[in-house]
Amino acid sequence: KRPTPPPSRSTRTWAWAWSGGNGRSIVIVNVIVQARLGSTRLPGKVMLMAAGKPLIGHLVERLRRCTSIDRVIVAGPMADQHGPLRKYLHEIECDHFFGEAENDLCARYLSAIALFPCDGFIRICADSPLIQPEIVEATAAALRAGVEFHSTAGMKAIPPGNAAEGVSVKFYRETICRHCAPEDREHAGFPWLYRELAKQSTLVDTPADFERVKRMIEDA
């Protein structure tokens, strides 16, 4: 059965709590950074230099400031396993995993979780070198408070480049990866979840919107 609880908003985060909790506490929270060298618009962008350091180095440095995060892991595709990105991560002693196809991020995340076990993880894209550590900390706190999914993606009050998507491993493995469409796997399965959330919109702008919200009110 697919979960269908309504989302809750705040000025800083977009959080969604799934009512079908697994009864387990979220203790270990890792950050998994998805990174690749094969960008079409800006090839090799994660290794471009700024102030004497690759962009991925600036991102890892910021994530390491997050005291509530247990591990920072960079996950790359099999195609990059012998390239400069992996060499650099080894030099800075950053945990990493390289494997799976470039367009199957679900498989890549699940393999990284198997190698570095955790109860929940926060997805960060490597093209966000200046992400605010406070946003990552807030996402980790939400997971430990029992929220199954917590996201800042698309928030108008937060500048682009600060998207942090936190999810419990159980919910990710058993719900997102199980229900997402094949084309969603290139984006770690999260497009499916956002479509599900959109179905729970409480905005009233059309007759259909009114009927949906009316049912929500009457069924409450």
C-alpha positions in Angstrom: 0.0 0.0 0.0 1.4 3.4 -1.0 1.5 6.0 1.8 -0.6 9.1 1.3 -0.2 11.4 4.3 -0.2 15.2 3.7 3.0 17.2 3.7 3.8 19.9 6.3 5.6 23.1 5.3 7.7 25.7 7.2 9.8 28.6 6.0 13.0 26.5 6.2 12.0 23.0 5.3 9.6 20.8 3.5 9.0 17.9 5.7 6.8 14.9 5.3 6.1 12.4 8.1 4.9 8.9 7.0 2.4 7.6 9.5 3.5 4.0 9.0 6.6 4.2 11.1 8.7 1.1 11.6 9.1 1.5 15.3 12.9 1.8 15.0 14.8 4.8 16.1 16.9 6.7 13.6 20.3 6.7 15.3 23.0 6.6 12.6 22.6 9.2 9.9 25.0 9.4 7.0 25.3 11.9 4.2 25.6 10.4 0.7 26.8 12.7 -2.0 26.1 11.6 -5.5 28.9 12.6 -7.8 30.1 11.9 -11.3 32.5 13.3 -13.9 30.2 12.8 -16.9 28.1 16.0 -16.7 27.0 17.0 -20.2 26.6 20.8 -19.5 29.9 21.1 -17.5 32.0 17.9 -17.8 34.1 17.1 -14.7 32.6 20.0 -12.8 33.1 18.3 -9.4 36.9 18.5 -9.9 37.0 22.1 -11.2 39.4 24.1 -9.0 38.4 27.1 -6.8 40.8 28.6 -4.3 43.2 25.8 -4.8 40.7 23.0 -4.1 38.2 21.0 -6.2 34.5 21.9 -5.8 34.0 18.4 -4.3 36.6 19.3 -1.6 34.7 22.4 -0.6 31.5 20.4 -0.3 33.1 17.6 1.8 34.7 20.3 4.0 31.3 21.9 4.7 29.6 18.6 5.4 32.3 17.6 7.8 31.3 20.6 10.0 28.0 18.8 10.6 28.5 17.3 14.1 25.2 15.3 13.9 26.3 13.4 10.8 28.0 10.0 11.3 29.7 9.7 7.9 30.1 11.7 4.7 30.2 9.3 1.8 30.7 10.2 -1.9 29.0 7.7 -4.2 30.0 7.7 -7.9 29.2 5.4 -10.9 31.3 2.5 -11.9 32.6 4.5 -14.9 34.5 6.8 -12.6 36.1 4.2 -10.3 39.6 4.7 -11.7 39.4 8.4 -12.3 40.7 11.6 -10.6 37.6 11.9 -8.4 38.3 8.6 -6.5 42.0 9.5 -6.2 41.2 12.8 -4.6 38.7 11.3 -2.2 41.3 8.8 -1.1 43.8 11.7 -0.6 41.4 13.6 1.7 40.4 10.3 3.5 36.7 10.7 2.5 34.6 7.5 2.5 33.5 6.6 -1.0 31.8 4.0 -3.1 32.0 3.6 -6.9 29.7 1.2 -8.6 26.5 0.6 -10.5 25.4 2.3 -13.7 25.5 6.1 -14.0 21.8 6.3 -14.6 20.7 4.0 -11.7 21.1 6.0 -8.6 18.7 3.8 -6.6 21.2 0.9 -7.0 24.1 3.2 -6.2 22.5 4.4 -3.0 21.5 0.9 -1.9 25.0 -0.3 -2.5 26.5 2.6 -0.6 24.1 1.9 2.3 25.2 -1.8 2.3 28.8 -0.8 2.5 28.3 1.9 5.1 25.2 0.9 7.2 22.9 3.5 8.6 19.3 4.1 9.8 18.8 7.1 7.6 20.7 9.1 5.1 20.7 12.6 3.6 21.1 12.9 -0.2 23.3 15.7 -1.4 24.2 16.5 -5.0 27.9 17.2 -5.7 26.9 20.3 -7.6 26.2 22.1 -4.4 29.7 23.0 -3.0 28.4 25.9 -0.8 25.5 24.1 0.9 24.7 25.5 4.3 25.7 23.0 7.1 22.8 24.2 9.2 20.3 22.8 6.6 22.0 19.4 6.7 21.9 19.5 10.5 18.2 20.3 10.5 17.5 17.4 8.2 19.4 15.0 10.4 17.5 16.3 13.4 14.2 15.7 11.7 15.1 12.1 10.8 16.1 11.4 14.4 12.8 13.0 15.6 10.9 10.3 13.6 10.2 11.9 10.3 10.6 9.4 7.5 11.3 12.0 4.8 12.5 15.6 5.0 13.4 17.8 2.1 14.5 21.4 1.4 14.4 20.8 -2.4 12.4 23.4 -4.2 11.9 25.7 -1.3 11.5 29.3 -2.4 13.0 30.6 0.8 16.2 28.7 0.3 18.6 29.5 -2.5 19.3 26.8 -5.1 22.3 24.7 -4.2 21.0 23.9 -0.7 18.8 20.9 -1.4 19.0 18.2 1.3 16.7 15.2 1.1 16.7 13.0 4.2 15.0 9.7 4.4 15.0 6.6 6.6 16.7 3.6 5.0 13.7 1.4 5.6 11.3 3.8 3.8 13.8 4.3 1.0 14.4 0.7 0.4 10.9 -0.7 0.9 8.8 2.2 -0.5 10.6 4.6 -2.8 12.8 2.1 -4.6 10.0 -0.4 -4.8 7.3 1.9 -6.2 9.3 4.4 -8.4 9.2 4.2 -12.2 12.3 3.0 -14.1 13.0 6.6 -15.3 12.9 7.8 -11.7 15.9 5.7 -10.7 18.2 8.2 -12.5 17.2 10.6 -9.8 17.4 8.2 -6.9 13.6 7.5 -7.0 12.6 10.8 -5.4 10.5 12.0 -8.4 8.0 9.3 -7.6 7.7 10.6 -4.0 7.2 14.2 -5.1 4.4 13.0 -7.4 2.8 11.2 -4.5 3.0 14.3 -2.4 1.6 16.5 -5.1 -1.6 14.3 -5.0 -2.0 15.5 -1.4 -2.1 19.2 -2.3 -4.4 21.2 0.0 -4.5 24.2 -2.4 -8.0 25.1 -3.6 -7.9 26.6 -7.1 -10.3 24.4 -9.2 -13.5 22.4 -8.6 -11.4 19.2 -8.4 -9.2 20.8 -5.8 -12.3 21.7 -3.8 -13.6 18.2 -3.9 -10.3 16.8 -2.8 -9.9 19.2 0.1 -13.5 18.7 1.1 -12.9 14.9 1.4 -9.8 15.6 3.5 -11.8 17.8 5.9 -14.8 15.5 6.1 -12.6 12.4 6.6 -10.5 14.0 9.4 
